[in-house]
């Protein structure tokens, strides 16, 4: 399932096209999702600092989108997304940074939390050349959400995931792309 279109950004007038969001469920019940936009200029440099900026900006986007209700905290072992009251919604391994040629990426392994059925999957934030544009993307692979319907369960059991968590993730991705582009234009 995918949705395409133009995406309004407050990025100082840079051309942003190619908004897409898609999601699929694997036979195992794990979810994959991807959001992406195309931009005319790189948002970050192809370096360790650029890869780190992708990650830092994503966690900042969550904080800003939720007005501080969900916050990221990090140690050398990884990070946690916590609800304001302290409950850990998701926990992640340390960032795996990569940059080579026209690709810059920051990947986090999902280690658990209240929103994960169990550890597994990853979140990857990336920038790569696509023709004469740059593609910015947020890709979740192999995530096992606690709120999704299980095989053989009534369809309504997955409504919280479909109606809350999926649109939330797409909206955070939009905010993330906007923050990346604002940072580039500053």
N, CA, C and O of each residue as an XYZ file, in Angstrom:
744
protein
N       0.849     -1.171      0.000
C       0.000      0.000      0.000
C       0.892      1.230      0.000
O       1.773      1.343      0.852
N       0.694      2.132     -0.908
C       1.525      3.319     -0.959
C       0.705      4.549     -1.281
O      -0.336      4.469     -1.933
N       1.182      5.672     -0.820
C       0.566      6.946     -1.135
C       1.660      7.844     -1.662
O       2.775      7.847     -1.141
N       1.348      8.606     -2.691
C       2.319      9.467     -3.340
C       1.787     10.876     -3.357
O       0.595     11.108     -3.154
N       2.682     11.821     -3.602
C       2.217     13.174     -3.812
C       3.255     14.209     -3.460
O       4.391     13.902     -3.099
N       2.818     15.452     -3.580
C       3.661     16.571     -3.208
C       3.552     16.766     -1.711
O       2.533     16.440     -1.102
N       4.597     17.295     -1.128
C       4.642     17.457      0.311
C       4.992     18.895      0.643
O       6.070     19.361      0.275
N       4.103     19.617      1.334
C       4.429     20.995      1.670
C       5.481     21.041      2.774
O       5.332     20.392      3.809
N       6.537     21.804      2.549
C       7.597     21.968      3.535
C       7.887     23.445      3.707
O       7.725     24.239      2.780
N       8.312     23.796      4.892
C       8.777     25.147      5.169
C      10.301     25.127      5.096
O      10.974     25.386      6.094
N      10.843     24.825      3.932
C      12.281     24.623      3.816
C      12.992     25.735      3.051
O      14.065     25.515      2.491
N      12.418     26.891      3.027
C      13.100     27.986      2.371
C      13.022     27.937      0.851
O      13.842     28.558      0.175
N      12.059     27.215      0.302
C      11.836     27.252     -1.125
C      12.490     26.149     -1.925
O      12.328     26.117     -3.145
N      13.226     25.237     -1.296
C      13.835     24.131     -2.036
C      12.762     23.213     -2.596
O      11.685     23.075     -2.017
N      13.065     22.583     -3.734
C      12.092     21.706     -4.381
C      12.027     20.353     -3.667
O      13.033     19.655     -3.547
N      10.846     20.000     -3.203
C      10.598     18.720     -2.546
C       9.494     18.026     -3.329
O       8.403     18.574     -3.490
N       9.772     16.827     -3.814
C       8.781     16.058     -4.562
C       8.878     14.611     -4.129
O       9.680     14.256     -3.265
N       8.048     13.781     -4.741
C       8.180     12.346     -4.571
C       7.825     11.803     -3.212
O       8.343     10.752     -2.834
N       6.949     12.478     -2.438
C       6.528     11.923     -1.151
C       5.870     10.582     -1.398
O       4.940     10.471     -2.197
N       6.355      9.571     -0.713
C       5.746      8.250     -0.759
C       5.756      7.664      0.628
O       6.695      7.870      1.398
N       4.723      6.943      0.939
C       4.692      6.159      2.164
C       4.096      4.804      1.805
O       3.110      4.717      1.073
N       4.705      3.762      2.329
C       4.213      2.415      2.042
C       4.430      1.534      3.261
O       5.268      1.817      4.117
N       3.657      0.467      3.316
C       3.746     -0.478      4.429
C       3.361     -1.858      3.919
O       2.486     -2.001      3.065
N       4.026     -2.863      4.455
C       3.635     -4.236      4.139
C       3.837     -5.094      5.376
O       4.651     -4.789      6.248
N       3.070     -6.176      5.425
C       3.165     -7.132      6.524
C       3.803     -8.405      5.972
O       3.352     -8.947      4.963
N       4.834     -8.866      6.625
C       5.490    -10.109      6.231
C       4.680    -11.299      6.732
O       3.831    -11.150      7.611
N       4.940    -12.470      6.180
C       4.261    -13.685      6.639
C       4.458    -13.910      8.125
O       3.575    -14.451      8.791
N       5.602    -13.503      8.656
C       5.927    -13.676     10.074
C       5.091    -12.759     10.967
O       5.061    -12.942     12.184
N       4.407    -11.767     10.369
C       3.658    -10.789     11.139
C       4.447     -9.508     11.365
O       3.905     -8.525     11.871
N       5.723     -9.512     10.994
C       6.546     -8.310     11.123
C       6.126     -7.289     10.064
O       5.626     -7.653      9.000
N       6.334     -6.012     10.371
C       5.963     -4.922      9.479
C       7.196     -4.271      8.883
O       8.233     -4.153      9.536
N       7.067     -3.851      7.637
C       8.042     -3.010      6.963
C       7.298     -1.753      6.553
O       6.162     -1.824      6.085
N       7.928     -0.616      6.725
C       7.324      0.625      6.232
C       8.431      1.527      5.729
O       9.593      1.411      6.117
N       8.031      2.423      4.859
C       9.021      3.329      4.269
C       8.340      4.628      3.897
O       7.259      4.632      3.307
N       8.984      5.734      4.248
C       8.562      7.054      3.809
C       9.770      7.674      3.129
O      10.911      7.463      3.541
N       9.499      8.449      2.073
C      10.609      9.080      1.381
C      10.154     10.339      0.674
O       8.977     10.508      0.354
N      11.126     11.227      0.436
C      10.934     12.409     -0.395
C      12.158     12.549     -1.284
O      13.221     12.001     -0.992
N      11.996     13.288     -2.369
C      13.110     13.644     -3.232
C      13.368     15.134     -3.086
O      12.433     15.935     -3.065
N      14.646     15.505     -2.983
C      15.044     16.903     -2.851
C      16.131     17.195     -3.879
O      16.769     16.279     -4.400
N      16.334     18.463     -4.163
C      17.295     18.841     -5.191
C      18.726     18.882     -4.699
O      19.652     18.750     -5.499
N      18.935     19.063     -3.404
C      20.281     19.179     -2.822
C      20.406     18.216     -1.650
O      19.407     17.910     -0.999
N      21.615     17.733     -1.369
C      21.800     16.882     -0.177
C      21.411     17.651      1.093
O      21.667     18.849      1.207
N      20.798     16.953      2.029
C      20.446     17.557      3.320
C      21.616     17.470      4.294
O      21.767     18.330      5.162
N      22.445     16.434      4.152
C      23.622     16.253      5.008
C      24.814     15.892      4.137
O      24.651     15.448      3.001
N      26.006     16.083      4.671
C      27.212     15.694      3.936
C      27.437     14.192      4.068
O      26.967     13.567      5.019
N      28.151     13.625      3.121
C      28.453     12.188      3.133
C      29.661     11.952      4.057
O      30.800     11.837      3.604
N      29.374     11.884      5.362
C      30.420     11.727      6.363
C      29.810     11.126      7.627
O      28.595     10.949      7.716
N      30.648     10.819      8.585
C      30.154     10.337      9.871
C      29.253     11.386     10.516
O      28.207     11.055     11.076
N      29.660     12.642     10.436
C      28.841     13.728     11.003
C      27.484     13.802     10.308
O      26.466     14.018     10.966
N      27.457     13.627      8.986
C      26.189     13.641      8.257
C      25.290     12.489      8.674
O      24.089     12.677      8.871
N      25.868     11.287      8.812
C      25.089     10.122      9.242
C      24.531     10.341     10.642
O      23.375     10.015     10.911
N      25.345     10.892     11.531
C      24.901     11.163     12.901
C      23.777     12.202     12.899
O      22.831     12.098     13.680
N      23.883     13.203     12.021
C      22.846     14.235     11.912
C      21.506     13.621     11.517
O      20.463     14.045     12.016
N      21.521     12.633     10.630
C      20.270     11.961     10.261
C      19.589     11.402     11.510
O      18.389     11.600     11.704
N      20.346     10.708     12.352
C      19.779     10.114     13.563
C      19.309     11.160     14.561
O      18.177     11.096     15.042
N      20.157     12.112     14.872
C      19.813     13.145     15.859
C      18.561     13.904     15.424
O      17.690     14.195     16.243
N      18.477     14.221     14.142
C      17.323     14.976     13.637
C      16.045     14.159     13.733
O      14.980     14.714     14.003
N      16.130     12.850     13.518
C      14.933     12.015     13.624
C      14.374     12.021     15.043
O      13.168     12.178     15.234
N      15.243     11.851     16.040
C      14.765     11.819     17.424
C      14.246     13.192     17.837
O      13.305     13.285     18.625
N      14.844     14.255     17.315
C      14.345     15.600     17.584
C      12.952     15.772     16.967
O      12.090     16.429     17.552
N      12.733     15.178     15.778
C      11.424     15.279     15.125
C      10.336     14.635     15.979
O       9.224     15.155     16.060
N      10.647     13.509     16.615
C       9.665     12.851     17.493
C       9.325     13.758     18.663
O       8.153     13.943     18.991
N      10.350     14.326     19.294
C      10.128     15.227     20.427
C       9.271     16.420     20.008
O       8.328     16.785     20.709
N       9.592     17.016     18.888
C       8.832     18.191     18.432
C       7.413     17.829     18.014
O       6.469     18.554     18.330
N       7.256     16.715     17.306
C       5.925     16.322     16.854
C       5.007     16.036     18.040
O       3.822     16.369     18.000
N       5.543     15.421     19.095
C       4.722     15.067     20.261
C       4.717     16.169     21.324
O       4.149     15.990     22.401
N       5.349     17.306     21.020
C       5.438     18.427     21.971
C       6.025     17.974     23.302
O       5.591     18.422     24.363
N       7.023     17.076     23.242
C       7.723     16.609     24.438
C       7.057     15.457     25.156
O       7.598     14.969     26.148
N       5.900     15.001     24.693
C       5.214     13.876     25.344
C       6.027     12.591     25.207
O       6.033     11.760     26.116
N       6.716     12.424     24.071
C       7.613     11.286     23.860
C       9.001     11.870     23.641
O       9.198     12.752     22.805
N       9.967     11.354     24.418
C      11.334     11.878     24.340
C      12.337     10.759     24.155
O      12.159      9.645     24.647
N      13.388     11.083     23.439
C      14.481     10.133     23.234
C      15.584     10.413     24.247
O      15.891     11.567     24.547
N      16.178      9.336     24.770
C      17.355      9.465     25.629
C      18.379      8.440     25.165
O      18.024      7.350     24.719
N      19.663      8.803     25.276
C      20.724      7.966     24.722
C      21.868      7.774     25.702
O      22.223      8.674     26.464
N      22.432      6.579     25.659
C      23.666      6.253     26.364
C      24.572      5.575     25.336
O      24.202      5.460     24.167
N      25.730      5.137     25.751
C      26.632      4.432     24.852
C      26.071      3.111     24.359
O      26.487      2.620     23.310
N      25.126      2.522     25.100
C      24.546      1.229     24.715
C      23.348      1.344     23.789
O      22.926      0.347     23.204
N      22.797      2.528     23.647
C      21.637      2.689     22.780
C      20.684      3.740     23.302
O      21.046      4.577     24.129
N      19.442      3.683     22.798
C      18.485      4.716     23.149
C      17.125      4.170     23.503
O      16.810      3.003     23.272
N      16.329      5.056     24.074
C      14.966      4.713     24.451
C      14.050      5.862     24.074
O      14.391      7.035     24.227
N      12.880      5.495     23.577
C      11.802      6.462     23.411
C      10.898      6.275     24.617
O      10.322      5.206     24.816
N      10.779      7.320     25.416
C       9.996      7.227     26.652
C       8.809      8.178     26.607
O       8.888      9.299     26.104
N       7.711      7.681     27.154
C       6.543      8.508     27.374
C       6.884      9.449     28.522
O       7.694      9.100     29.380
N       6.293     10.613     28.554
C       6.603     11.619     29.562
C       6.613     11.027     30.973
O       7.426     11.434     31.803
N       5.732     10.082     31.253
C       5.682      9.460     32.575
C       6.804      8.473     32.847
O       6.921      7.980     33.968
N       7.634      8.169     31.855
C       8.772      7.302     32.072
C       8.709      5.937     31.418
O       9.732      5.257     31.337
N       7.528      5.504     30.940
C       7.416      4.181     30.311
C       8.228      4.158     29.012
O       8.166      5.098     28.220
N       8.990      3.078     28.800
C       9.784      2.930     27.586
C       8.911      2.368     26.475
O       8.488      1.213     26.529
N       8.644      3.196     25.463
C       7.827      2.768     24.336
C       8.626      1.861     23.403
O       8.134      0.814     22.982
N       9.855      2.259     23.080
C      10.747      1.465     22.234
C      12.176      1.667     22.708
O      12.548      2.757     23.144
N      12.976      0.608     22.619
C      14.403      0.742     22.914
C      15.194      0.302     21.690
O      14.761     -0.556     20.921
N      16.368      0.915     21.530
C      17.182      0.731     20.334
C      18.637      0.477     20.704
O      19.115      0.900     21.756
N      19.323     -0.224     19.813
C      20.760     -0.386     19.945
C      21.455      0.902     19.540
O      20.807      1.847     19.090
N      22.782      0.944     19.699
C      23.526      2.143     19.292
C      23.435      2.359     17.790
O      23.191      1.413     17.041
N      23.628      3.601     17.340
C      23.535      3.877     15.911
C      24.649      3.178     15.133
O      25.799      3.132     15.570
N      24.286      2.643     13.988
C      25.258      2.084     13.043
C      25.329      3.079     11.887
O      24.411      3.179     11.074
N      26.433      3.805     11.834
C      26.600      4.876     10.854
C      27.295      4.353      9.608
O      28.234      3.562      9.699
N      26.832      4.795      8.443
C      27.488      4.414      7.200
C      27.457      5.585      6.230
O      26.502      6.361      6.190
N      28.516      5.692      5.458
C      28.614      6.726      4.438
C      29.643      6.262      3.422
O      30.799      5.987      3.745
N      29.187      6.188      2.204
C      30.060      5.762      1.124
C      29.492      6.280     -0.182
O      28.324      6.047     -0.493
N      30.299      6.968     -0.934
C      29.840      7.528     -2.198
C      28.679      8.475     -1.967
O      28.798      9.445     -1.218
N      27.549      8.191     -2.617
C      26.360      9.040     -2.506
C      25.375      8.546     -1.456
O      24.233      9.005     -1.424
N      25.794      7.615     -0.589
C      24.895      7.074      0.433
C      25.363      7.503      1.823
O      26.551      7.439      2.141
N      24.408      7.940      2.643
C      24.649      8.257      4.045
C      23.522      7.594      4.821
O      22.358      7.756      4.454
N      23.827      6.854      5.881
C      22.779      6.173      6.629
C      23.068      6.077      8.111
O      24.220      6.109      8.544
N      22.012      5.960      8.871
C      22.069      5.769     10.313
C      20.995      4.736     10.652
O      19.803      4.988     10.478
N      21.434      3.561     11.143
C      20.523      2.441     11.406
C      20.505      2.132     12.901
O      21.542      2.151     13.565
N      19.314      1.850     13.417
C      19.123      1.469     14.812
C      18.388      0.136     14.879
O      17.324     -0.006     14.276
N      18.925     -0.833     15.592
C      18.229     -2.096     15.832
C      17.160     -1.863     16.899
O      17.420     -1.193     17.899
N      15.974     -2.405     16.695
C      14.891     -2.300     17.678
C      15.089     -3.420     18.696
O      15.112     -4.596     18.332
N      15.230     -3.057     19.970
C      15.531     -4.038     21.002
C      14.356     -4.386     21.906
O      14.444     -5.333     22.688
N      13.266     -3.647     21.817
C      12.103     -3.959     22.646
C      11.323     -2.713     23.007
O      11.374     -1.707     22.299
N      10.589     -2.787     24.130
C       9.751     -1.695     24.604
C       8.280     -2.084     24.574
O       7.914     -3.131     24.041
N       7.444     -1.235     25.149
C       6.007     -1.513     25.234
C       5.336     -1.658     23.868
O       4.377     -2.418     23.736
N       5.819     -0.947     22.859
C       5.184     -0.999     21.538
C       5.706     -2.134     20.668
O       5.193     -2.355     19.571
N       6.720     -2.859     21.143
C       7.279     -3.979     20.376
C       6.866     -5.290     21.036
O       6.973     -5.448     22.252
N       6.397     -6.218     20.226
C       6.038     -7.535     20.740
C       7.271     -8.225     21.289
O       7.214     -8.892     22.323
N       8.397     -8.060     20.583
C       9.695     -8.568     21.037
C      10.775     -7.849     20.235
O      10.478     -7.133     19.277
N      12.004     -8.042     20.628
C      13.122     -7.434     19.913
C      13.132     -7.934     18.474
O      12.785     -9.081     18.195
N      13.533     -7.060     17.579
C      13.648     -7.435     16.175
C      13.341     -6.269     15.273
O      12.505     -5.421     15.587
N      14.012     -6.235     14.168
C      13.784     -5.186     13.193
C      14.717     -4.014     13.399
O      15.574     -4.016     14.283
N      14.526     -3.007     12.554
C      15.400     -1.837     12.592
C      14.707     -0.619     12.009
O      13.698     -0.720     11.311
N      15.288      0.544     12.321
C      14.895      1.826     11.733
C      16.142      2.367     11.052
O      17.193      2.494     11.680
N      16.025      2.688      9.755
C      17.156      3.237      9.016
C      16.769      4.585      8.427
O      15.747      4.717      7.753
N      17.595      5.569      8.691
C      17.425      6.919      8.169
C      18.512      7.098      7.120
O      19.687      6.875      7.413
N      18.148      7.495      5.904
C      19.146      7.503      4.839
C      18.960      8.654      3.868
O      17.882      9.230      3.724
N      20.065      8.954      3.213
C      20.095      9.884      2.094
C      20.908      9.204      0.996
O      22.008      8.710      1.247
N      20.368      9.179     -0.215
C      21.098      8.569     -1.333
C      20.744      9.306     -2.614
O      19.665      9.881     -2.750
N      21.677      9.270     -3.541
C      21.433      9.893     -4.841
C      20.414      9.064     -5.603
O      20.462      7.834     -5.609
N      19.486      9.772     -6.247
C      18.532      9.125     -7.147
C      18.404     10.018     -8.366
O      17.678     11.012     -8.360
N      19.130      9.637     -9.417
C      19.174     10.479    -10.604
C      19.834     11.798    -10.252
O      20.909     11.825     -9.654
N      19.185     12.894    -10.626
C      19.747     14.204    -10.286
C      19.126     14.780     -9.007
O      19.225     15.979     -8.747
N      18.492     13.921     -8.222
C      17.918     14.311     -6.936
C      18.609     13.547     -5.806
O      19.441     12.671     -6.040
N      18.243     13.899     -4.595
C      18.631     13.152     -3.408
C      17.353     12.589     -2.790
O      16.355     13.298     -2.662
N      17.387     11.330     -2.413
C      16.255     10.713     -1.735
C      16.548     10.691     -0.240
O      17.600     10.211      0.184
N      15.626     11.206      0.551
C      15.671     11.101      2.006
C      14.633     10.061      2.386
O      13.504     10.103      1.896
N      15.006      9.119      3.264
C      14.048      8.067      3.595
C      14.129      7.655      5.057
O      15.156      7.792      5.721
N      13.002      7.146      5.522
C      12.879      6.489      6.821
C      12.342      5.099      6.514
O      11.245      4.961      5.973
N      13.111      4.067      6.858
C      12.714      2.701      6.556
C      12.698      1.882      7.841
O      13.693      1.819      8.564
N      11.571      1.264      8.110
C      11.441      0.340      9.236
C      11.319     -1.051      8.627
O      10.469     -1.292      7.771
N      12.171     -1.958      9.075
C      12.152     -3.324      8.546
C      12.044     -4.323      9.686
O      12.762     -4.229     10.682
N      11.138     -5.280      9.528
C      11.036     -6.388     10.465
C      10.542     -6.034     11.857
O      10.832     -6.755     12.811
N       9.807     -4.946     11.993
C       9.280     -4.501     13.289
C       8.077     -5.356     13.677
O       7.183     -5.594     12.865
N       8.066     -5.806     14.901
C       6.962     -6.634     15.419
C       6.137     -5.809     16.411
O       6.403     -5.841     17.612
N       5.140     -5.072     15.917
C       4.370     -4.187     16.794
C       3.400     -4.952     17.695
O       2.714     -5.873     17.254
N       3.360     -4.561     18.929
C       2.433     -5.161     19.890
C       0.989     -4.834     19.534
O       0.096     -5.634     19.812
N       0.740     -3.680     18.929
C      -0.623     -3.226     18.648
C      -1.222     -3.789     17.368
O      -2.404     -3.572     17.103
N      -0.439     -4.507     16.567
C      -0.956     -5.049     15.305
C      -1.740     -6.335     15.551
O      -1.569     -7.005     16.569
N      -2.600     -6.656     14.596
C      -3.388     -7.895     14.680
C      -2.462     -9.105     14.523
O      -1.502     -9.059     13.753
N      -2.739    -10.146     15.226
C      -1.985    -11.402     15.121
C      -2.701    -12.348     14.165
O      -3.912    -12.251     13.968
N      -1.952    -13.247     13.585
C      -2.535    -14.237     12.673
C      -3.648    -14.990     13.381
O      -3.459    -15.495     14.488
N      -4.809    -15.064     12.742
C      -5.945    -15.779     13.298
C      -6.788    -14.964     14.264
O      -7.869    -15.406     14.653
N      -6.322    -13.790     14.660
C      -7.083    -12.940     15.586
C      -8.071    -12.088     14.794
O      -7.867    -11.845     13.605
N      -9.142    -11.633     15.450
C     -10.093    -10.755     14.750
C      -9.388     -9.500     14.240
O      -8.469     -8.995     14.884
N      -9.815     -9.004     13.096
C      -9.181     -7.853     12.457
C      -9.177     -6.625     13.360
O      -8.240     -5.829     13.308
N     -10.209     -6.458     14.188
C     -10.287     -5.268     15.042
C      -9.135     -5.203     16.032
O      -8.838     -4.127     16.551
N      -8.472     -6.336     16.310
C      -7.378     -6.312     17.280
C      -6.184     -5.506     16.774
O      -5.326     -5.125     17.570
N      -6.108     -5.239     15.488
C      -5.011     -4.450     14.951
C      -5.362     -3.010     14.656
O      -4.551     -2.279     14.087
N      -6.561     -2.587     15.034
C      -7.014     -1.240     14.710
C      -6.175     -0.155     15.375
O      -5.962      0.898     14.774
N      -5.699     -0.374     16.578
C      -4.864      0.636     17.226
C      -3.607      0.898     16.408
O      -3.191      2.045     16.246
N      -3.011     -0.159     15.900
C      -1.808      0.023     15.077
C      -2.155      0.760     13.790
O      -1.492      1.732     13.428
N      -3.197      0.295     13.098
C      -3.571      0.883     11.814
C      -4.033      2.330     11.942
O      -3.738      3.149     11.072
N      -4.747      2.653     13.003
C      -5.342      3.982     13.144
C      -4.495      4.956     13.953
O      -4.717      6.164     13.881
N      -3.520      4.452     14.729
C      -2.721      5.340     15.577
C      -1.235      5.281     15.221
O      -0.652      6.292     14.830
N      -0.628      4.115     15.352
C       0.822      4.038     15.212
C       1.289      4.263     13.772
O       2.284      4.957     13.561
N       0.605      3.703     12.783
C       1.004      3.888     11.386
C       0.923      5.364     10.961
O       1.904      5.878     10.424
N      -0.199      6.065     11.177
C      -0.250      7.480     10.795
C       0.726      8.334     11.616
O       1.273      9.313     11.108
N       0.941      7.966     12.874
C       1.899      8.685     13.718
C       3.289      8.610     13.087
O       3.978      9.624     12.976
N       3.698      7.414     12.675
C       5.023      7.234     12.091
C       5.179      8.051     10.804
O       6.219      8.675     10.596
N       4.162      8.056      9.941
C       4.226      8.844      8.705
C       4.316     10.342      9.018
O       5.056     11.068      8.354
N       3.575     10.802     10.013
C       3.603     12.221     10.378
C       4.963     12.605     10.964
O       5.468     13.692     10.683
N       5.557     11.734     11.769
C       6.896     12.002     12.307
C       7.905     12.071     11.161
O       8.803     12.913     11.169
N       7.756     11.184     10.176
C       8.671     11.209      9.029
C       8.569     12.536      8.286
O       9.589     13.091      7.877
N       7.373     13.046      8.106
C       7.206     14.349      7.460
C       7.916     15.440      8.255
O       8.610     16.281      7.685
N       7.739     15.421      9.567
C       8.405     16.411     10.418
C       9.921     16.264     10.325
O      10.644     17.259     10.279
N      10.399     15.027     10.298
C      11.832     14.742     10.171
C      12.396     15.327      8.875
O      13.424     16.004      8.896
N      11.730     15.069      7.752
C      12.211     15.596      6.475
C      12.251     17.123      6.524
O      13.199     17.740      6.039
N      11.224     17.723      7.108
C      11.167     19.175      7.214
C      12.341     19.696      8.046
O      12.993     20.663      7.652
N      12.614     19.068      9.190
C      13.735     19.507     10.032
C      15.071     19.356      9.315
O      15.926     20.236      9.409
N      15.256     18.257      8.604
C      16.504     18.070      7.844
C      16.696     19.192      6.831
O      17.792     19.736      6.689
N      15.626     19.528      6.135
C      15.737     20.563      5.105
C      15.889     21.950      5.696
O      16.580     22.789      5.117
N      15.272     22.210      6.814
C      15.473     23.504      7.487
C      16.904     23.626      7.948
O      17.511     24.691      7.829
N      17.462     22.523      8.485
C      18.857     22.536      8.941
C      19.819     22.804      7.799
O      20.822     23.497      7.972
N      19.516     22.258      6.638
C      20.361     22.443      5.459
C      20.346     23.896      5.004
O      21.359     24.422      4.543
N      19.192     24.540      5.137
C      19.047     25.916      4.647
C      19.493     26.960      5.666
O      19.535     28.150      5.353
N      19.827     26.526      6.883
C      20.224     27.496      7.921
C      21.634     27.965      7.708
O      22.137     28.780      8.481
